[in-house]
Amino acid sequence: MQGGIPIGSALVRDGRVIARGRNKRVQEKNPILHGEMDCLNNAGRIGNYKGTVIYSTLMPCYMCAGTIVQFKIKKVVVGESRTFAGARDLMESHGVEVIDLDLPECVRMMEEFIAAEPALWNEDIGE
């Protein structure tokens, strides 16, 4: 068990995973190391993000959504947004297609985590 926040992300181009990441704020004591940010950092310099899709357990927050918009990633697929609405409107207002799968297993995992670690969760979302 790695500990921390159970949110992961993957960056895909042409059906091939370019990079993976996970929320490591706790493990690395880094306040901006959300799953999407770790994933993009792990991708390194790929030139551009044309044709990429980013997948995430949860709807991206404003910080991660801003990075997605900045890098012109045009499609985001998320596991759920019931436990955290995130910044869907921001991404869509910049032409990003957002697909919310609303997966019961993602909702359940996040609800269980939030119930078990409310202080850690509130720290993660800036509450």
DSSP file (Angstrom, degrees, kcal/mol; ACC not computed):
  #  RESIDUE AA STRUCTURE BP1 BP2  ACC     N-H-->O    O-->H-N    N-H-->O    O-->H-N    TCO  KAPPA ALPHA  PHI   PSI    X-CA   Y-CA   Z-CA
    1    1 A M              0   0    0      0, 0.0     0, 0.0     0, 0.0     0, 0.0   0.000 360.0 360.0 360.0 127.9    0.0    0.0    0.0
    2    2 A Q        -     0   0    0      1,-0.2     2,-0.0     2,-0.0    25,-0.0   0.701 360.0-147.6 -84.1 -21.1    1.4    3.3   -1.1
    3    3 A G        +     0   0    0      1,-0.1    -1,-0.2    23,-0.0     2,-0.1  -0.241  52.3  82.3  77.8-175.8   -0.8    5.5    1.1
    4    4 A G  S    S-     0   0    0     22,-0.1    -1,-0.1     2,-0.1    20,-0.1  -0.394  92.8 -18.2  80.9-157.3   -2.0    9.0    0.2
    5    5 A I        -     0   0    0     18,-0.2     2,-1.9    -2,-0.1    18,-0.3  -0.746  59.9-131.6 -92.7 129.7   -4.9    9.8   -2.1
    6    6 A P        +     0   0    0      0, 0.0     2,-0.5     0, 0.0    -2,-0.1  -0.321  63.0 122.0 -83.7  59.7   -6.2    7.0   -4.3
    7    7 A I        +     0   0    0     -2,-1.9    16,-2.7    16,-0.1     2,-0.3  -0.978  34.9 179.3-124.3 126.5   -6.4    8.9   -7.6
    8    8 A G  E     -A   22   0A   0     -2,-0.5    49,-2.1    14,-0.2     2,-0.3  -0.774   6.4-166.2-121.6 167.9   -4.5    7.8  -10.7
    9    9 A S  E     -AB  21  56A   0     12,-2.6    12,-2.4    26,-0.3     2,-0.3  -0.985   4.4-163.2-150.2 154.6   -4.2    9.1  -14.2
   10   10 A A  E     -AB  20  55A   0     45,-2.0    45,-3.0    -2,-0.3     2,-0.5  -0.997  11.8-146.1-142.1 143.0   -2.9    8.0  -17.6
   11   11 A L  E     -AB  19  54A   0      8,-2.7     7,-3.2    -2,-0.3     8,-1.3  -0.943  24.2-173.5-109.4 127.5   -2.0    9.8  -20.8
   12   12 A V  E     -AB  17  53A   0     41,-2.9    41,-2.5    -2,-0.5     2,-0.4  -0.947  14.5-178.2-127.3 140.1   -2.7    8.0  -24.0
   13   13 A R  E >  S-AB  16  52A   0      3,-2.4     3,-2.1    -2,-0.4    39,-0.2  -0.990  77.7 -10.2-135.6 129.7   -2.0    8.7  -27.7
   14   14 A D  T 3  S-     0   0    0     37,-0.7     3,-0.1    -2,-0.4    -1,-0.1   0.859 129.0 -55.2  52.6  40.4   -3.1    6.4  -30.5
   15   15 A G  T 3  S+     0   0    0      1,-0.2     2,-0.5     0, 0.0    -1,-0.3   0.517 115.1 115.3  75.4   4.7   -4.2    3.7  -28.0
   16   16 A R  E <   -A   13   0A   0     -3,-2.1    -3,-2.4     0, 0.0     2,-0.5  -0.920  68.9-123.5-112.3 130.8   -0.7    3.6  -26.4
   17   17 A V  E     +A   12   0A   0     -2,-0.5    -5,-0.3    -5,-0.2     3,-0.1  -0.591  27.0 179.6 -72.4 120.8   -0.1    4.7  -22.8
   18   18 A I  E     -     0   0A   0     -7,-3.2     2,-0.3    -2,-0.5    -1,-0.2   0.841  65.3  -9.3 -86.8 -40.7    2.5    7.4  -22.8
   19   19 A A  E     -A   11   0A   0     -8,-1.3    -8,-2.7     2,-0.0    -1,-0.3  -0.992  54.4-153.1-157.3 157.0    2.6    7.9  -19.1
   20   20 A R  E     +A   10   0A   0     -2,-0.3     2,-0.3   -10,-0.2   -10,-0.2  -0.915  18.5 171.4-127.8 157.0    0.9    7.1  -15.8
   21   21 A G  E     -A    9   0A   0    -12,-2.4   -12,-2.6    -2,-0.3     2,-0.3  -0.980  13.4-159.6-156.8 167.5    0.7    8.9  -12.6
   22   22 A R  E     -A    8   0A   0     -2,-0.3     2,-0.3   -14,-0.3   -14,-0.2  -0.984  42.4 -81.8-148.7 158.6   -0.9    9.0   -9.2
   23   23 A N        +     0   0    0    -16,-2.7   -18,-0.2    -2,-0.3    11,-0.2  -0.453  48.4 166.6 -62.9 119.8   -1.6   11.4   -6.5
   24   24 A K     >  +     0   0    0      9,-2.4     4,-2.7    -2,-0.3     6,-0.4   0.014  32.0 121.7-125.0  25.5    1.7   11.6   -4.5
   25   25 A R  H  >>S+     0   0    0      8,-0.5     5,-1.0     1,-0.2     4,-0.6   0.910  83.6  38.7 -55.6 -44.6    1.0   14.7   -2.4
   26   26 A V  H >45S+     0   0    0      3,-0.2     3,-0.5     2,-0.2    -1,-0.2   0.947 117.1  48.5 -72.3 -49.6    1.5   12.8    0.9
   27   27 A Q  H 345S+     0   0    0      1,-0.2    -2,-0.2    -4,-0.2    -1,-0.2   0.864 125.8  27.6 -61.9 -38.6    4.3   10.6   -0.2
   28   28 A E  H 3<5S-     0   0    0     -4,-2.7    -1,-0.2     2,-0.2    -2,-0.2   0.337 100.3-125.5-108.4   5.7    6.4   13.4   -1.7
   29   29 A K  T <<5 +     0   0    0     -4,-0.6    -3,-0.2    -3,-0.5    -4,-0.2   0.890  64.2 140.2  51.9  43.0    5.1   16.3    0.5
   30   30 A N    > < -     0   0    0     -5,-1.0     3,-1.5    -6,-0.4    -1,-0.2  -0.959  45.1-156.6-122.1 112.0    4.3   18.1   -2.7
   31   31 A P  T 3  S+     0   0    0      0, 0.0    -6,-0.1     0, 0.0    -1,-0.1   0.681  91.9  46.4 -66.9 -17.4    1.0   20.1   -2.7
   32   32 A I  T 3  S+     0   0    0      1,-0.1     2,-1.9    -7,-0.1     5,-0.1   0.359  77.7 108.1-104.6   7.0    0.6   20.1   -6.5
   33   33 A L    <   +     0   0    0     -3,-1.5    -9,-2.4     4,-0.1    -8,-0.5  -0.357  43.3 156.3 -87.8  61.0    1.4   16.5   -7.2
   34   34 A H     >  -     0   0    0     -2,-1.9     4,-2.7   -11,-0.2     5,-0.2  -0.282  60.3 -95.1 -71.7 169.4   -2.1   15.4   -8.0
   35   35 A G  H  > S+     0   0    0      1,-0.2     4,-2.2     2,-0.2   -26,-0.3   0.892 125.4  46.2 -56.9 -44.3   -2.6   12.3  -10.2
   36   36 A E  H  > S+     0   0    0      2,-0.2     4,-2.7     1,-0.2    -1,-0.2   0.899 112.9  49.8 -67.1 -40.3   -2.9   14.3  -13.5
   37   37 A M  H  > S+     0   0    0      2,-0.2     4,-2.4     1,-0.2    -2,-0.2   0.906 111.8  48.3 -66.3 -41.1    0.1   16.5  -12.6
   38   38 A D  H  X S+     0   0    0     -4,-2.7     4,-2.5     2,-0.2    -1,-0.2   0.908 111.7  50.9 -63.8 -41.7    2.3   13.4  -11.8
   39   39 A C  H  X S+     0   0    0     -4,-2.2     4,-1.5    -5,-0.2    -2,-0.2   0.943 111.9  45.4 -60.9 -49.7    1.2   11.7  -15.0
   40   40 A L  H  X S+     0   0    0     -4,-2.7     4,-0.9     1,-0.2    -1,-0.2   0.886 112.6  51.6 -64.5 -38.1    2.1   14.8  -17.2
   41   41 A N  H >< S+     0   0    0     -4,-2.4     3,-0.7     1,-0.2    -1,-0.2   0.911 108.9  50.9 -62.1 -41.8    5.4   15.1  -15.3
   42   42 A N  H 3< S+     0   0    0     -4,-2.5    -1,-0.2     1,-0.2    -2,-0.2   0.764 101.0  63.2 -68.1 -24.9    6.1   11.4  -16.0
   43   43 A A  H 3< S-     0   0    0     -4,-1.5    -1,-0.2     1,-0.2    -2,-0.2   0.813  89.5-171.1 -67.9 -28.6    5.4   12.0  -19.7
   44   44 A G    <<  -     0   0    0     -4,-0.9     2,-1.0    -3,-0.7    -1,-0.2  -0.295  50.3 -15.1  69.9-157.8    8.3   14.4  -19.9
   45   45 A R        +     0   0    0      1,-0.2    -1,-0.1    -3,-0.1     3,-0.1  -0.704  65.3 162.5 -84.2 104.4    8.8   16.4  -23.0
   46   46 A I        -     0   0    0     -2,-1.0     2,-1.7     1,-0.1    -1,-0.2   0.263  51.5-119.2-106.1  11.2    6.7   14.9  -25.7
   47   47 A G  S    S-     0   0    0      2,-0.1     2,-0.3    -3,-0.0    -1,-0.1  -0.487  80.6  -6.8  87.6 -68.3    6.7   17.8  -28.0
   48   48 A N        -     0   0    0     -2,-1.7    24,-0.1     2,-0.1    23,-0.1  -0.955  58.1-126.5-152.2 170.7    3.0   18.5  -28.0
   49   49 A Y    >   +     0   0    0     22,-0.5     3,-2.1    -2,-0.3    25,-0.3   0.174  53.3 145.0-108.2  15.9   -0.1   16.8  -26.7
   50   50 A K  T 3  S+     0   0    0      1,-0.3    -2,-0.1    23,-0.1     3,-0.1  -0.321  74.5  11.7 -57.3 131.2   -2.0   16.7  -30.0
   51   51 A G  T 3  S+     0   0    0      1,-0.3   -37,-0.7   -38,-0.1    -1,-0.3   0.555  98.2 132.6  78.7   7.7   -4.2   13.6  -30.2
   52   52 A T  E <   -B   13   0A   0     -3,-2.1    23,-0.5   -39,-0.2    22,-0.5  -0.592  39.8-159.9 -92.5 156.8   -3.7   12.7  -26.5
   53   53 A V  E     -Bc  12  75A   0    -41,-2.5   -41,-2.9    -2,-0.2     2,-0.5  -0.996   8.1-149.6-128.7 135.0   -6.4   11.7  -24.1
   54   54 A I  E     -Bc  11  76A   0     21,-2.2    23,-2.4    -2,-0.4     2,-0.4  -0.928   9.7-161.8-108.8 132.6   -6.0   11.9  -20.3
   55   55 A Y  E     +Bc  10  77A   0    -45,-3.0   -45,-2.0    -2,-0.5     2,-0.3  -0.873  12.8 176.2-109.1 141.4   -7.8    9.5  -18.1
   56   56 A S  E     -Bc   9  78A   0     21,-2.4    23,-2.0    -2,-0.4   -47,-0.2  -0.996  38.9-129.7-146.3 150.3   -8.3   10.1  -14.4
   57   57 A T  E    S+     0   0A   0    -49,-2.1    23,-0.7    -2,-0.3     2,-0.3   0.874  96.7  24.9 -60.6 -38.2  -10.1    8.4  -11.5
   58   58 A L  E    S- c   0  80A   0    -50,-0.3    23,-0.2    21,-0.2     3,-0.1  -0.892  99.7 -82.1-132.6 154.0  -11.8   11.6  -10.6
   59   59 A M        -     0   0    0     21,-1.5    27,-0.1    25,-0.4     6,-0.1  -0.346  60.7-105.4 -54.6 129.0  -12.9   14.9  -12.3
   60   60 A P        -     0   0    0      0, 0.0    27,-2.6     0, 0.0    -1,-0.1  -0.242  29.9-125.3 -60.7 145.3   -9.8   17.1  -12.4
   61   61 A C     >  -     0   0    0     25,-0.3     4,-2.9    26,-0.1     5,-0.2  -0.163  37.7 -89.7 -75.3 178.9   -9.5   20.1  -10.1
   62   62 A Y  H  > S+     0   0    0      2,-0.2     4,-2.5     1,-0.2     5,-0.2   0.876 126.7  53.1 -63.2 -37.9   -8.9   23.6  -11.3
   63   63 A M  H  > S+     0   0    0      2,-0.2     4,-1.6     1,-0.2    -1,-0.2   0.957 115.6  38.7 -61.6 -50.3   -5.1   23.2  -11.1
   64   64 A C  H  > S+     0   0    0      1,-0.2     4,-2.3     2,-0.2    -2,-0.2   0.885 115.7  52.8 -69.7 -38.4   -5.1   20.0  -13.2
   65   65 A A  H  X S+     0   0    0     -4,-2.9     4,-2.6     1,-0.2    -1,-0.2   0.897 106.9  53.4 -63.1 -39.9   -7.8   21.3  -15.5
   66   66 A G  H  X S+     0   0    0     -4,-2.5     4,-2.8    -5,-0.2    -1,-0.2   0.888 109.3  48.2 -61.3 -39.3   -5.8   24.5  -16.2
   67   67 A T  H  X S+     0   0    0     -4,-1.6     4,-2.5     2,-0.2    -2,-0.2   0.900 110.1  51.8 -67.8 -40.7   -2.8   22.4  -17.1
   68   68 A I  H  <>S+     0   0    0     -4,-2.3     5,-2.2     2,-0.2     4,-0.3   0.923 113.6  44.5 -60.5 -44.7   -5.0   20.2  -19.4
   69   69 A V  H ><5S+     0   0    0     -4,-2.6     3,-1.4     3,-0.2    -2,-0.2   0.934 112.1  52.6 -64.1 -46.8   -6.2   23.4  -21.1
   70   70 A Q  H 3<5S+     0   0    0     -4,-2.8    -2,-0.2     1,-0.3    -1,-0.2   0.885 112.0  45.1 -57.3 -41.7   -2.7   24.9  -21.3
   71   71 A F  T 3<5S-     0   0    0     -4,-2.5   -22,-0.5    -5,-0.1    -1,-0.3   0.428 111.0-123.4 -84.9   1.0   -1.3   21.8  -23.0
   72   72 A K  T < 5 +     0   0    0     -3,-1.4     2,-0.6    -4,-0.3    -3,-0.2   0.832  45.6 169.7  59.6  36.4   -4.3   21.7  -25.3
   73   73 A I      < -     0   0    0     -5,-2.2    -1,-0.2    -6,-0.2   -23,-0.1  -0.719  17.5-163.3 -75.6 120.7   -5.3   18.1  -24.4
   74   74 A K        +     0   0    0     -2,-0.6    23,-2.9   -22,-0.5     2,-0.4   0.490  61.6  47.2 -94.3  -3.8   -8.7   17.9  -26.1
   75   75 A K  E     -cd  53  97A   0    -23,-0.5   -21,-2.2    21,-0.2     2,-0.4  -0.986  53.6-178.5-144.9 132.9  -10.2   14.9  -24.3
   76   76 A V  E     -cd  54  98A   0     21,-2.8    23,-2.9    -2,-0.4     2,-0.5  -0.996   6.4-166.9-127.8 130.7  -10.5   13.9  -20.7
   77   77 A V  E     -cd  55  99A   0    -23,-2.4   -21,-2.4    -2,-0.4     2,-0.3  -0.981  13.2-171.7-119.4 124.4  -12.2   10.7  -19.5
   78   78 A V  E     -cd  56 100A   0     21,-3.0    23,-2.8    -2,-0.5    24,-0.3  -0.866  29.9-138.2-120.5 151.6  -12.9   10.4  -15.8
   79   79 A G  E    S-     0   0A   0    -23,-2.0    24,-3.5    -2,-0.3     2,-0.3   0.858  81.7 -24.7 -70.8 -37.5  -14.1    7.6  -13.6
   80   80 A E  E     -c   58   0A   0    -23,-0.7   -21,-1.5    22,-0.2    -1,-0.3  -0.986  34.9-165.8-169.3 162.9  -16.6    9.8  -11.6
   81   81 A S        +     0   0    0     -2,-0.3   -23,-0.1   -23,-0.2    -1,-0.1   0.210  67.5  97.3-139.1  11.7  -17.5   13.3  -10.5
   82   82 A R  S    S+     0   0    0      1,-0.2     3,-0.2     3,-0.1   -24,-0.0   0.908  90.4  41.6 -70.1 -41.1  -20.1   12.6   -7.8
   83   83 A T  S    S+     0   0    0      1,-0.3     2,-0.3     2,-0.1    -1,-0.2   0.707 133.9  17.0 -81.4 -18.6  -17.7   12.9   -4.9
   84   84 A F        -     0   0    0      1,-0.1   -25,-0.4   -23,-0.0    -1,-0.3  -0.853  62.0-160.5-154.7 114.4  -15.9   15.9   -6.4
   85   85 A A    >   +     0   0    0     -2,-0.3     3,-0.7    -3,-0.2    -1,-0.1   0.808  32.8 178.7 -69.2 -29.8  -17.4   18.0   -9.2
   86   86 A G  T 3   -     0   0    0      1,-0.2   -25,-0.3   -27,-0.1     3,-0.2  -0.229  48.7 -46.1  64.9-150.2  -14.0   19.4  -10.2
   87   87 A A  T 3> S+     0   0    0    -27,-2.6     4,-2.1     1,-0.2     5,-0.2  -0.265  76.6 137.2-119.5  43.1  -13.5   21.9  -13.1
   88   88 A R  H <> S+     0   0    0     -3,-0.7     4,-2.9     1,-0.2     5,-0.3   0.919  74.5  53.0 -55.3 -46.8  -15.6   20.3  -15.9
   89   89 A D  H  > S+     0   0    0      1,-0.2     4,-2.4    -3,-0.2    -1,-0.2   0.891 107.3  52.2 -59.8 -40.8  -17.0   23.7  -16.9
   90   90 A L  H  > S+     0   0    0      2,-0.2     4,-0.6     1,-0.2    -1,-0.2   0.947 112.7  44.2 -60.1 -49.0  -13.6   25.3  -17.2
   91   91 A M  H ><>S+     0   0    0     -4,-2.1     5,-2.3     1,-0.2     3,-1.3   0.941 114.6  48.2 -63.1 -47.1  -12.3   22.5  -19.5
   92   92 A E  H ><5S+     0   0    0     -4,-2.9     3,-1.8     1,-0.3    -1,-0.2   0.855 104.3  60.3 -63.8 -33.9  -15.4   22.5  -21.6
   93   93 A S  H 3<5S+     0   0    0     -4,-2.4    -1,-0.3     1,-0.3    -2,-0.2   0.683 106.2  49.4 -67.5 -14.9  -15.3   26.2  -22.0
   94   94 A H  T <<5S-     0   0    0     -3,-1.3    -1,-0.3    -4,-0.6    -2,-0.2   0.124 128.5 -95.7-108.5  18.1  -11.9   25.8  -23.6
   95   95 A G  T < 5S+     0   0    0     -3,-1.8     2,-0.4     1,-0.3    -3,-0.2   0.604  74.7 145.5  84.5  11.8  -13.0   23.1  -26.0
   96   96 A V      < -     0   0    0     -5,-2.3     2,-0.5    -6,-0.2    -1,-0.3  -0.709  46.8-133.8 -84.1 129.6  -12.0   20.0  -24.0
   97   97 A E  E     -d   75   0A   0    -23,-2.9   -21,-2.8    -2,-0.4     2,-0.5  -0.736  23.3-162.6 -80.6 124.8  -14.4   17.1  -24.4
   98   98 A V  E     -d   76   0A   0     -2,-0.5     2,-0.6   -23,-0.2   -21,-0.2  -0.951   7.9-170.1-115.7 122.8  -15.1   15.6  -21.0
   99   99 A I  E     -d   77   0A   0    -23,-2.9   -21,-3.0    -2,-0.5     2,-0.7  -0.955   4.3-163.8-113.8 118.5  -16.5   12.1  -20.6
  100  100 A D  E     -d   78   0A   0     -2,-0.6   -21,-0.2   -23,-0.2   -19,-0.1  -0.898   5.3-171.6-103.5 110.3  -17.7   11.2  -17.1
  101  101 A L        -     0   0    0    -23,-2.8   -22,-0.2    -2,-0.7   -21,-0.2   0.686  20.3-149.7 -75.5 -18.3  -18.1    7.4  -16.9
  102  102 A D        -     0   0    0    -24,-0.3   -22,-0.2     1,-0.2   -23,-0.1   0.915  21.7-168.9  47.7  52.5  -19.7    7.6  -13.5
  103  103 A L    >>  -     0   0    0    -24,-3.5     4,-2.3     1,-0.1     3,-0.7  -0.586  22.7-143.3 -77.8 124.5  -18.3    4.2  -12.5
  104  104 A P  H 3> S+     0   0    0      0, 0.0     4,-2.9     0, 0.0     5,-0.2   0.850 100.4  56.6 -55.7 -35.9  -19.8    2.8   -9.3
  105  105 A E  H 3> S+     0   0    0      2,-0.2     4,-2.0     1,-0.2     5,-0.1   0.857 108.3  46.8 -67.6 -33.2  -16.5    1.3   -8.3
  106  106 A C  H <> S+     0   0    0     -3,-0.7     4,-2.5   -27,-0.2     5,-0.2   0.919 113.1  48.8 -71.4 -43.9  -14.8    4.7   -8.5
  107  107 A V  H  X S+     0   0    0     -4,-2.3     4,-2.9   -28,-0.2     5,-0.2   0.948 113.3  47.5 -58.6 -49.2  -17.6    6.4   -6.5
  108  108 A R  H  X S+     0   0    0     -4,-2.9     4,-2.6     1,-0.2     5,-0.2   0.917 111.6  50.0 -59.9 -46.1  -17.4    3.7   -3.9
  109  109 A M  H  X S+     0   0    0     -4,-2.0     4,-2.3    -5,-0.2    -1,-0.2   0.933 114.5  44.1 -59.6 -46.8  -13.6    3.9   -3.6
  110  110 A M  H  X S+     0   0    0     -4,-2.5     4,-3.0     2,-0.2     5,-0.2   0.909 112.7  51.2 -68.0 -41.5  -13.7    7.7   -3.2
  111  111 A E  H  X S+     0   0    0     -4,-2.9     4,-2.2    -5,-0.2    -1,-0.2   0.916 112.4  47.2 -60.4 -42.6  -16.6    7.6   -0.7
  112  112 A E  H  X S+     0   0    0     -4,-2.6     4,-2.0    -5,-0.2    -2,-0.2   0.909 113.9  47.4 -65.8 -41.5  -14.8    5.1    1.4
  113  113 A F  H  X S+     0   0    0     -4,-2.3     4,-2.7    -5,-0.2    -2,-0.2   0.942 112.2  48.8 -64.4 -47.0  -11.5    7.0    1.3
  114  114 A I  H  < S+     0   0    0     -4,-3.0    -2,-0.2     1,-0.2    -1,-0.2   0.896 112.4  48.9 -61.2 -41.2  -13.2   10.4    2.1
  115  115 A A  H  < S+     0   0    0     -4,-2.2    -1,-0.2    -5,-0.2    -2,-0.2   0.878 117.1  41.7 -65.2 -37.8  -15.1    8.7    5.1
  116  116 A A  H  < S+     0   0    0     -4,-2.0    -2,-0.2     1,-0.2    -1,-0.2   0.809 129.7  25.3 -79.2 -31.1  -11.8    7.2    6.4
  117  117 A E     X  +     0   0    0     -4,-2.7     4,-2.6    -5,-0.2    -1,-0.2  -0.425  66.4 153.5-133.5  58.0   -9.6   10.2    5.8
  118  118 A P  H  > S+     0   0    0      0, 0.0     4,-2.7     0, 0.0     5,-0.2   0.876  77.1  49.6 -60.7 -38.4  -11.7   13.4    5.8
  119  119 A A  H  > S+     0   0    0      2,-0.2     4,-2.1     1,-0.2     5,-0.1   0.925 112.9  46.7 -66.4 -43.4   -8.8   15.7    6.9
  120  120 A L  H  > S+     0   0    0      2,-0.2     4,-1.9     1,-0.2    -1,-0.2   0.908 113.8  48.8 -64.3 -42.1   -6.4   14.3    4.3
  121  121 A W  H  X S+     0   0    0     -4,-2.6     4,-1.9     2,-0.2    -2,-0.2   0.938 110.4  50.2 -62.4 -47.8   -9.2   14.7    1.6
  122  122 A N  H  <>S+     0   0    0     -4,-2.7     5,-3.1     1,-0.2     4,-0.4   0.868 109.7  51.9 -61.6 -36.1  -10.0   18.2    2.6
  123  123 A E  H ><5S+     0   0    0     -4,-2.1     3,-0.9     3,-0.2    -1,-0.2   0.908 107.7  52.9 -62.9 -41.3   -6.3   19.1    2.5
  124  124 A D  H 3<5S+     0   0    0     -4,-1.9    -2,-0.2     1,-0.2    -1,-0.2   0.864 114.5  39.9 -64.4 -37.6   -6.1   17.7   -1.0
  125  125 A I  T 3<5S-     0   0    0     -4,-1.9    -1,-0.2    -5,-0.1    -2,-0.2   0.336 117.2-108.7 -97.8   7.9   -9.0   19.8   -2.3
  126  126 A G  T < 5       0   0    0     -3,-0.9    -3,-0.2    -4,-0.4    -4,-0.1   0.765 360.0 360.0  77.4  26.1   -8.0   22.9   -0.4
  127  127 A E      <       0   0    0     -5,-3.1    -4,-0.2    -6,-0.2    -5,-0.1   0.432 360.0 360.0 -89.3 360.0  -10.8   22.9    2.2
